[in-house]
């Protein structure tokens, strides 16, 4: 390859990179959020896990890890020295209490719910209404790997339960959600550490993982 051809090849590569960069940054915040929601919706079939962090005045901060795969759910809550985990498959509920060192088995808290109501709970309404009831804009702070998006409640949004403002961070590489933060009735809420893809074992109670724990069956 001659020097001239090498230069032409480099110029073409440079122009291609520039076009790709322009296309990446030319997207609107609405388009970015819509792509993010599409990625999150994959959790309906593949399963999803995320952390929910709530900061409540006086009471402090509480963190839970939520996992959902089909009809199966796992919720783990940590508070200081206490740890509780619950599993639910739509028929049976298992509740582990680290202080009591026991697992209580009861009928499912969601037994009798139709498919539609279960799907609504798994849809994470805060995300689904982002492009409808809010005015979106990119925040001033910049990051080569992340879009920071400010969501302000639209004047046309008359739902009193919707927060006035939400902050969303989206990874530029794959449109995955990094976090959604908001404040509702004095409580600061953050949804973060999203992961798509779970196995049955991750959302199923396994007594072998709790040796020596007392099992109390109240079904």
Helices and strands as residue ranges (DSSP letters): H 3-25, H 29-41, H 43-46, E 48-56, E 60-69, E 72-79, E 82-88, E 92-97, E 102-107, H 115-122, H 125-128, E 134-138, E 146-153, E 165-171, E 177-184, E 187-196, G 200-203, G 207-209, E 214-217
